[in-house]
Amino acid sequence: MNQSKVIKRMVKVSAAAVMLLGASSVFAAGVAFVMPQDGANVGQDVHIVMSVDGMKVHKAGELINGTGHHHVVIDGGFVPKGDVVAKDATHKHFGKGQTETTLHLTPGEHTLTLQFADGHHQSYGKTMSQSIHIFVK
């Protein structure tokens, strides 16, 4: 069997596995910054776009299995699983289910951590977080 046929067969087998297992079983859950990218040079008004895979975004207040909402931690790391995400100047809550925002940051290097949490702001932990480093002009 030539290489092209082998690759086509592997794609068919992989597609069948995804259909059999369901996409959510194959792909790991997680969050990501769509914008900005890690290492980006940005202005002081930083446009942020957030995404989640394996769960659905839902407003805060209700505990619904498989749902939650975003938080951005400025110059800090992930929030341990089960801990309530603080609400202060460096922990931004998006409890209305927002997936975009603009943050005003001071010039210099910053770490942004995206943290997903349940309807009561209890963190889903490190597996549902992502940190990036940006430089603000």
DATA-V288655 format. One record per residue. N is the residue number from 1. PHI is phi in degrees with one decimal (999 if undefined). OMEGA is omega in radians with two decimals (* if undefined). Layout:
N:PHI:OMEGA ; N:PHI:OMEGA
//
This chain:
1:999:-3.13 ; 2:-77.8:-3.05 ; 3:-59.4:-3.14 ; 4:-61.9:3.13 ; 5:-67.4:3.11 ; 6:-62.6:3.14 ; 7:-63.3:3.12 ; 8:-60.4:3.14 ; 9:-65.1:3.12 ; 10:-62.9:3.12 ; 11:-64.2:3.12 ; 12:-63.1:3.13 ; 13:-64.3:3.12 ; 14:-62.9:3.12 ; 15:-63.0:3.12 ; 16:-64.0:3.12 ; 17:-64.5:3.11 ; 18:-61.9:3.14 ; 19:-65.1:-3.11 ; 20:-68.4:-3.08 ; 21:-86.0:-3.04 ; 22:90.2:-3.05 ; 23:-58.3:-3.09 ; 24:-67.2:3.10 ; 25:-79.3:-3.06 ; 26:-88.7:-3.06 ; 27:-96.4:-3.12 ; 28:-70.2:3.07 ; 29:-71.3:3.10 ; 30:176.3:3.09 ; 31:-119.6:3.14 ; 32:-154.2:2.92 ; 33:-82.1:3.01 ; 34:-75.1:3.06 ; 35:-141.8:-0.16 ; 36:-76.4:3.08 ; 37:-84.5:3.07 ; 38:-57.3:3.13 ; 39:85.9:-3.09 ; 40:-68.0:2.94 ; 41:-98.8:-3.04 ; 42:-133.0:3.02 ; 43:-79.4:-3.10 ; 44:-67.2:3.05 ; 45:-94.6:-3.01 ; 46:-97.7:3.08 ; 47:-81.0:-3.08 ; 48:-119.0:3.04 ; 49:-121.9:-3.05 ; 50:-116.1:3.09 ; 51:-136.3:3.08 ; 52:-140.9:3.05 ; 53:-121.1:3.08 ; 54:88.2:3.09 ; 55:-143.6:3.10 ; 56:-116.5:3.08 ; 57:-77.7:3.11 ; 58:-145.8:-3.11 ; 59:-62.2:3.12 ; 60:-70.1:3.07 ; 61:116.4:3.14 ; 62:-109.9:3.01 ; 63:-95.9:3.12 ; 64:-124.0:-3.11 ; 65:-53.0:3.10 ; 66:80.3:3.13 ; 67:-128.9:3.08 ; 68:176.5:3.13 ; 69:-145.2:-3.05 ; 70:-86.1:2.97 ; 71:-138.4:3.03 ; 72:-119.3:3.10 ; 73:-101.8:-3.12 ; 74:-92.3:3.13 ; 75:57.1:3.06 ; 76:-152.8:-3.09 ; 77:-101.8:-3.12 ; 78:-66.0:3.10 ; 79:-98.7:-3.11 ; 80:-55.0:-3.11 ; 81:-55.6:3.12 ; 82:92.1:3.11 ; 83:-73.9:3.07 ; 84:-77.3:3.12 ; 85:-70.6:3.13 ; 86:-59.1:3.06 ; 87:-123.8:-3.13 ; 88:-153.5:-3.04 ; 89:-64.2:-3.11 ; 90:-106.4:3.10 ; 91:-121.8:-3.08 ; 92:-93.9:-3.12 ; 93:-101.6:3.09 ; 94:-124.6:-3.03 ; 95:-73.1:3.06 ; 96:-91.5:3.14 ; 97:90.0:-3.13 ; 98:-65.4:3.06 ; 99:-120.4:3.08 ; 100:-140.6:3.07 ; 101:-162.5:2.99 ; 102:-126.6:3.10 ; 103:-110.6:3.05 ; 104:-97.0:-3.11 ; 105:-121.0:3.10 ; 106:-75.4:3.11 ; 107:-59.8:3.10 ; 108:123.5:-3.14 ; 109:-82.4:3.11 ; 110:-139.1:2.98 ; 111:-107.9:3.05 ; 112:-114.7:3.09 ; 113:-118.1:3.06 ; 114:-89.8:-3.10 ; 115:-127.6:3.09 ; 116:-96.0:-3.11 ; 117:-142.6:-3.11 ; 118:-77.0:-3.08 ; 119:-62.3:3.08 ; 120:-103.9:3.10 ; 121:67.7:3.08 ; 122:-84.5:-3.04 ; 123:-61.4:2.97 ; 124:-85.7:3.02 ; 125:86.4:-3.01 ; 126:-60.9:-3.10 ; 127:-67.0:3.11 ; 128:-113.5:3.08 ; 129:-140.4:3.03 ; 130:-149.6:3.07 ; 131:-112.6:3.05 ; 132:-130.8:3.08 ; 133:-116.2:3.12 ; 134:-131.3:3.05 ; 135:-119.5:-3.13 ; 136:-93.9:-3.13 ; 137:-78.2:*
//
